[in-house]
Amino acid sequence: MVDDKAQLYTIEGFAAAVIMVFSIFLVLSSTTTYTPGDSHISDFQMQQLGHDVLWSMSIPSASATESSLQQYIEQNQPAAFNDEFINGINNKTGSETDTLQYSASVTCRDGNDDIIQTPFAYSRNLTGGEHAVRATQWALVQQTCPPNTGGPVNPHAMLIEVLIWRE
């Protein structure tokens, strides 16, 4: 005599195995969609990285009274700023570097209380199609406003604004 219960368990086990294999196939073959809502995460990371690099550039060394950021603005050294900033934002662990680009400007108020923004340094010009994020840092410098235009040199609080984008 044949036991009908054993056949039923065999068929049930086989059906369960087919369902599990099909479920695994669906999970592994599905794609991950990058939604616009997720883009803020990489934007925030770029912005924080730019802020951290500017902040580290605004700390005076133990032997100096001014930071490298103040010196770059006071002495009009955009090439030195470029070297330090591009190295800071593109430095990664390992042997590869990142592909971040930037454009920096300096903003201050002149004697007439007008806000003046002047380009300072850049790795590449913006073409308009990039998705850039902004990082800023204040610096107190002995400079004219706008920078390096002659006239009396006074202490000014200047805002260094950097637009950063991934190439």
ZATORNU-7429 format. One line per field, with one value per residue: y, x, z of N, C-alpha, C in turn; residue in one letter; residue number from 1. Coordinates in Angstrom, 1 decimal, decimal comma. Layout:
BEGIN
ny Y:...;
nx X:...;
nz Z:...;
cay Y:...;
cax X:...;
caz Z:...;
cy Y:...;
cx X:...;
cz Z:...;
baza A:...;
mimi NUM:...;
This chain:
BEGIN
ny -1,2:2,2:5,2:8,1:10,5:10,8:11,3:13,7:15,4:15,3:16,6:19,1:20,0:20,1:22,1:24,3:24,5:25,4:27,8:29,2:29,3:30,7:33,2:34,0:34,3:36,5:38,5:38,7:39,5:41,9:45,5:48,2:51,3:54,6:57,2:60,6:61,6:60,5:61,8:63,9:62,9:62,4:65,0:66,3:65,1:66,0:68,8:68,8:67,9:69,9:72,0:71,1:71,0:73,8:74,7:73,5:74,7:77,2:77,2:78,4:77,5:76,1:77,7:80,1:83,2:83,6:81,9:79,5:80,1:82,8:83,9:83,3:84,8:87,5:87,8:87,4:84,7:82,6:80,3:78,8:78,4:76,9:74,5:73,5:73,3:71,7:69,3:68,7:68,2:66,1:64,0:60,7:57,6:55,0:54,5:55,9:59,0:61,4:63,0:65,7:69,0:72,6:76,1:79,1:82,0:85,4:87,3:90,5:93,6:96,9:100,3:101,8:100,3:98,4:95,1:93,1:90,7:88,7:86,7:84,1:81,7:78,7:75,3:74,4:76,0:76,6:75,2:75,2:73,0:71,4:70,0:71,7:72,2:74,3:75,5:77,3:79,7:82,0:84,5:86,6:89,1:91,2:93,3:95,0:95,9:95,5:92,6:93,3:95,7:98,1:101,1:101,9:99,4:97,5:95,7:93,1:91,2:88,5:86,5:83,3:81,6:78,5:76,7:73,3:70,5:67,3:65,8;
nx 0,8:0,5:1,7:-0,1:0,4:3,2:3,7:2,5:4,0:6,4:5,7:5,0:7,4:9,0:7,6:8,0:10,8:11,0:9,7:11,5:13,9:13,0:12,4:14,9:16,2:14,7:15,4:18,2:18,3:17,1:17,4:19,2:17,9:18,9:17,8:16,7:16,4:18,4:20,7:21,4:23,1:25,7:26,2:26,2:28,5:30,5:30,3:30,9:33,5:34,8:34,4:35,9:38,5:38,9:38,7:40,9:42,9:42,7:43,8:46,4:49,8:52,1:54,4:53,7:51,8:49,7:47,3:47,6:45,6:45,0:47,4:47,6:45,6:46,3:48,8:48,2:48,2:47,1:47,9:49,3:47,2:45,5:47,1:47,2:44,5:43,3:44,7:43,8:41,0:41,0:42,4:42,7:42,5:44,8:46,1:44,8:43,4:40,8:38,3:37,5:36,6:37,0:36,0:37,0:36,1:36,5:34,9:34,0:33,4:33,5:34,8:32,5:30,5:29,6:29,1:31,6:32,5:35,2:36,8:39,1:40,7:40,8:40,3:39,2:37,1:33,6:31,1:28,4:26,9:27,5:26,9:27,2:28,4:28,5:31,0:32,1:34,3:35,3:37,8:40,1:41,9:44,8:44,2:43,2:39,9:38,3:40,5:44,0:44,1:45,4:45,8:44,8:45,8:43,7:42,5:40,3:37,3:37,0:35,1:35,6:34,5:33,8:33,0:32,3:32,5:32,0:33,9;
nz 0,0:-0,8:0,7:0,9:2,2:2,2:-0,4:-0,8:0,9:-0,5:-2,9:-1,9:-0,8:-3,1:-4,5:-2,7:-2,9:-5,6:-5,5:-3,7:-5,2:-7,4:-6,1:-5,2:-7,7:-8,6:-6,8:-7,1:-9,8:-10,0:-10,3:-8,8:-8,3:-8,8:-7,3:-7,5:-5,0:-3,5:-4,2:-2,6:-0,6:-1,6:-2,4:0,1:1,2:-0,5:0,1:2,8:2,7:1,3:3,1:5,3:4,3:3,7:6,3:7,6:6,2:7,3:9,8:11,8:11,6:14,1:14,1:12,9:12,7:11,1:9,1:6,4:4,5:5,0:4,2:1,5:0,4:1,3:0,0:-2,6:-3,9:-5,8:-7,1:-5,2:-3,3:-5,0:-5,3:-2,6:-2,0:-4,0:-3,7:-1,1:-1,5:-3,3:-2,3:-1,4:0,4:-0,4:-3,7:-5,8:-6,9:-6,3:-8,5:-8,2:-8,9:-8,7:-8,0:-6,8:-5,0:-3,6:-1,2:0,0:1,8:0,6:1,1:0,7:1,7:-0,1:-1,5:-2,7:-4,9:-6,0:-8,4:-7,4:-7,4:-9,4:-10,5:-12,8:-15,1:-14,6:-16,6:-16,7:-16,8:-14,7:-11,5:-8,8:-5,4:-2,5:-0,4:2,4:4,0:6,6:6,7:8,4:7,1:6,2:4,0:1,0:-0,1:-3,0:-3,1:-3,5:-4,9:-4,5:-2,6:0,9:3,2:5,2:8,0:7,1:7,1:5,2:3,0:1,9:-0,8:-2,2:-5,0:-5,6:-7,6:-9,1:-11,6;
cay 0,0:3,5:6,2:9,3:11,6:11,0:11,9:15,1:16,1:15,5:17,6:20,4:20,3:20,5:23,4:25,2:24,7:26,2:29,2:29,8:29,5:31,8:34,4:34,4:34,8:37,9:39,4:38,9:40,1:43,3:46,5:49,3:52,5:55,8:58,2:62,0:61,8:60,0:62,6:64,8:62,3:62,7:66,5:66,7:64,6:67,0:70,0:68,7:67,8:71,3:72,8:70,6:71,5:75,2:74,9:73,1:75,8:78,5:77,1:78,8:76,5:76,5:78,7:81,2:83,8:83,6:80,6:79,5:80,7:84,2:84,3:83,2:86,0:88,7:87,8:87,1:83,5:81,7:79,0:78,1:78,0:75,8:73,3:72,9:72,9:70,5:68,2:68,3:67,6:64,9:63,1:59,5:56,5:54,2:55,1:56,7:60,3:61,7:63,9:66,9:70,3:73,7:77,4:79,8:83,5:86,1:88,3:91,5:94,9:98,0:101,5:102,3:99,2:97,5:93,8:92,9:89,3:88,6:85,3:84,0:80,5:77,6:74,2:74,4:76,9:76,0:75,4:75,4:71,7:70,7:70,1:72,1:72,5:75,4:75,5:78,7:79,9:83,4:84,8:88,0:89,4:92,5:93,5:96,0:95,3:94,1:92,3:93,6:96,8:99,3:101,8:101,5:98,0:97,4:94,3:92,8:89,8:88,1:85,2:82,5:80,7:77,6:75,8:72,1:69,5:66,1:65,8;
cax 0,0:1,3:1,3:-0,4:1,0:4,6:3,8:2,0:5,1:7,4:5,2:5,0:8,8:9,4:7,0:8,7:12,1:10,9:9,4:12,7:14,8:12,5:12,5:16,4:16,4:14,1:16,2:19,5:18,2:16,6:18,5:19,1:17,6:19,5:16,7:17,2:16,4:19,6:21,8:21,8:24,1:27,0:26,3:26,6:29,8:31,4:30,3:31,6:34,9:35,3:34,5:37,0:39,8:39,0:38,9:42,2:43,8:42,5:44,4:47,8:50,8:52,6:55,4:53,2:50,7:48,6:47,1:48,0:44,5:45,2:48,6:47,3:44,7:47,0:49,9:47,7:48,8:46,0:48,5:49,5:45,9:45,1:47,9:46,8:43,0:43,0:45,3:43,0:39,7:41,1:43,2:42,0:43,3:45,1:46,9:44,0:42,9:39,4:38,2:36,7:37,1:36,5:36,1:36,9:36,1:36,6:33,8:34,2:32,7:34,4:34,5:31,1:29,6:29,2:29,6:32,4:33,0:36,2:37,3:40,4:41,4:40,0:40,9:38,6:35,9:32,2:30,5:27,0:26,2:27,9:26,1:28,2:28,0:29,2:31,7:32,6:35,1:35,7:39,2:40,5:43,1:45,3:44,1:42,3:38,7:38,6:41,9:45,2:43,7:46,1:45,1:45,2:45,5:43,0:41,9:38,9:36,8:36,6:34,4:36,1:33,5:34,3:32,0:32,9:31,8:32,7:34,1;
caz 0,0:-0,9:1,7:0,2:2,9:1,8:-1,8:-0,6:1,5:-1,5:-3,8:-1,2:-0,7:-4,4:-4,8:-1,9:-3,5:-6,8:-5,0:-3,1:-6,3:-8,2:-5,3:-5,2:-9,0:-8,7:-6,0:-7,7:-11,1:-9,9:-10,4:-7,9:-9,0:-8,1:-7,3:-7,2:-3,5:-2,9:-4,6:-1,5:0,2:-2,2:-2,3:1,5:1,4:-1,2:0,8:4,1:2,4:1,0:4,4:6,1:3,7:4,0:7,8:7,9:5,7:8,1:11,1:11,7:12,0:15,4:14,0:12,2:13,3:10,1:8,4:4,9:3,8:5,1:3,5:0,1:0,0:1,5:-0,9:-3,9:-4,4:-6,2:-7,5:-3,9:-2,9:-5,8:-5,0:-1,3:-2,0:-4,9:-3,0:0,0:-1,8:-4,1:-1,6:-0,9:0,8:-1,6:-4,7:-6,7:-6,4:-6,8:-9,7:-7,8:-9,4:-7,8:-8,4:-5,6:-5,0:-2,3:-1,1:1,1:1,7:0,4:2,0:0,5:2,2:-1,2:-1,4:-3,9:-5,0:-7,0:-8,5:-6,7:-7,9:-9,9:-11,1:-14,1:-15,1:-14,7:-18,0:-16,5:-16,8:-13,5:-10,3:-7,8:-4,0:-2,0:0,9:2,7:5,2:6,8:7,1:8,7:6,4:6,1:2,6:0,5:-0,6:-3,4:-2,8:-4,4:-5,8:-4,1:-1,5:2,3:3,6:6,4:8,3:6,5:7,2:3,8:2,8:0,8:-1,2:-3,2:-5,6:-5,8:-8,4:-9,6:-13,0;
cy 1,2:4,5:7,6:10,5:11,8:11,7:13,4:15,9:16,3:16,6:19,0:20,8:20,8:21,9:24,5:25,5:25,6:27,6:29,9:30,1:30,7:33,2:34,9:34,9:36,2:38,9:39,7:39,6:41,5:44,3:47,5:50,6:53,7:56,9:59,6:62,3:61,4:60,9:63,6:64,2:62,6:64,2:66,9:66,2:65,6:68,3:69,9:68,6:69,1:72,1:72,4:71,0:73,0:75,5:74,6:74,1:77,0:78,3:77,5:77,7:77,0:77,6:80,0:81,9:83,9:82,2:80,7:80,2:82,2:84,7:84,3:84,4:87,3:88,8:87,5:85,9:82,4:80,3:78,2:77,6:76,8:74,5:72,7:72,5:71,7:69,2:67,7:67,7:66,3:63,8:61,9:58,5:55,6:55,0:56,0:58,0:60,5:62,7:65,1:68,1:71,4:75,1:78,3:81,3:84,1:87,2:89,2:92,7:96,0:99,1:102,0:101,3:98,4:96,2:93,5:91,4:89,3:87,2:85,3:82,9:79,5:76,5:74,1:75,3:76,1:76,2:75,5:74,1:70,9:70,9:70,4:72,3:73,6:75,1:76,8:78,7:81,4:83,4:86,3:88,3:90,9:92,8:94,6:95,2:96,1:93,9:92,8:94,7:98,1:100,0:101,3:100,1:98,0:96,0:94,2:91,4:89,5:86,7:84,5:81,5:79,8:76,7:74,5:71,2:68,3:66,1:64,5;
cx 0,9:0,8:1,1:0,2:2,4:4,7:3,4:3,2:6,2:7,0:5,3:6,5:9,4:8,9:7,7:10,1:12,1:10,6:10,7:13,7:14,3:12,6:14,0:16,7:15,9:14,9:17,5:19,4:17,6:17,7:18,2:18,9:18,2:18,4:17,3:17,2:17,7:20,8:22,3:22,9:25,5:27,2:26,8:28,1:30,8:31,5:31,1:33,1:35,5:35,4:35,6:38,4:40,0:39,3:40,3:43,2:43,7:43,1:45,9:48,7:51,4:53,7:54,9:52,0:49,5:48,5:47,5:46,9:44,7:46,3:48,3:46,5:45,5:48,1:49,5:48,4:47,8:46,7:48,8:48,2:45,4:45,8:47,4:45,3:42,7:43,6:44,4:41,7:39,8:41,9:42,3:43,0:43,6:45,9:46,1:43,6:41,5:39,4:37,4:37,4:36,5:36,7:36,0:36,8:36,2:35,6:34,1:33,4:33,7:34,1:33,1:30,1:29,0:29,8:30,3:32,8:34,0:36,6:38,8:41,2:40,4:40,8:40,4:37,4:34,6:31,7:29,0:26,3:26,6:27,0:27,1:27,5:28,9:29,8:32,3:33,5:35,4:37,2:39,4:41,8:43,5:45,3:43,2:41,0:38,3:40,1:42,9:44,8:44,5:45,2:45,5:44,8:44,9:42,6:40,5:38,6:36,3:36,1:35,0:35,0:34,0:33,1:32,8:32,0:32,6:32,7:33,6;
cz 0,0:0,0:0,9:0,9:2,5:0,5:-1,7:0,0:0,4:-2,5:-3,2:-1,1:-2,0:-4,8:-4,0:-2,4:-4,8:-6,5:-4,5:-4,2:-7,1:-7,4:-5,3:-6,6:-9,2:-8,0:-6,6:-9,1:-11,1:-9,8:-9,3:-8,6:-8,2:-8,3:-7,0:-5,7:-2,9:-3,3:-3,5:-0,6:-0,3:-2,2:-0,9:1,7:0,8:-0,4:2,1:3,8:2,1:2,2:5,2:5,6:3,9:5,5:8,1:7,4:6,5:9,5:11,0:12,2:13,4:15,3:13,3:12,9:12,4:9,5:7,0:4,1:3,8:4,2:2,0:-0,4:0,1:0,4:-2,3:-4,5:-4,7:-6,6:-6,2:-3,3:-3,7:-5,5:-3,7:-1,4:-2,8:-4,3:-1,9:-0,4:-2,6:-3,5:-1,0:-0,4:-0,4:-2,6:-5,7:-6,0:-6,9:-7,9:-9,4:-8,4:-8,6:-8,5:-7,2:-5,8:-3,6:-2,3:0,1:0,9:1,6:1,3:1,8:1,0:1,0:-1,1:-2,8:-3,9:-6,2:-7,1:-7,9:-7,4:-8,4:-10,5:-12,6:-14,0:-15,2:-16,1:-17,9:-16,4:-15,5:-12,4:-9,1:-6,4:-3,5:-0,6:1,1:3,9:5,4:7,2:7,3:8,1:6,4:4,6:2,2:0,0:-1,9:-3,2:-3,9:-5,4:-5,5:-3,1:-0,1:2,6:5,0:6,7:7,8:6,8:5,7:3,8:1,6:0,4:-2,4:-3,7:-6,0:-6,6:-8,8:-11,1:-13,7;
baza M:V:D:D:K:A:Q:L:Y:T:I:E:G:F:A:A:A:V:I:M:V:F:S:I:F:L:V:L:S:S:T:T:T:Y:T:P:G:D:S:H:I:S:D:F:Q:M:Q:Q:L:G:H:D:V:L:W:S:M:S:I:P:S:A:S:A:T:E:S:S:L:Q:Q:Y:I:E:Q:N:Q:P:A:A:F:N:D:E:F:I:N:G:I:N:N:K:T:G:S:E:T:D:T:L:Q:Y:S:A:S:V:T:C:R:D:G:N:D:D:I:I:Q:T:P:F:A:Y:S:R:N:L:T:G:G:E:H:A:V:R:A:T:Q:W:A:L:V:Q:Q:T:C:P:P:N:T:G:G:P:V:N:P:H:A:M:L:I:E:V:L:I:W:R:E;
mimi 1:2:3:4:5:6:7:8:9:10:11:12:13:14:15:16:17:18:19:20:21:22:23:24:25:26:27:28:29:30:31:32:33:34:35:36:37:38:39:40:41:42:43:44:45:46:47:48:49:50:51:52:53:54:55:56:57:58:59:60:61:62:63:64:65:66:67:68:69:70:71:72:73:74:75:76:77:78:79:80:81:82:83:84:85:86:87:88:89:90:91:92:93:94:95:96:97:98:99:100:101:102:103:104:105:106:107:108:109:110:111:112:113:114:115:116:117:118:119:120:121:122:123:124:125:126:127:128:129:130:131:132:133:134:135:136:137:138:139:140:141:142:143:144:145:146:147:148:149:150:151:152:153:154:155:156:157:158:159:160:161:162:163:164:165:166:167;
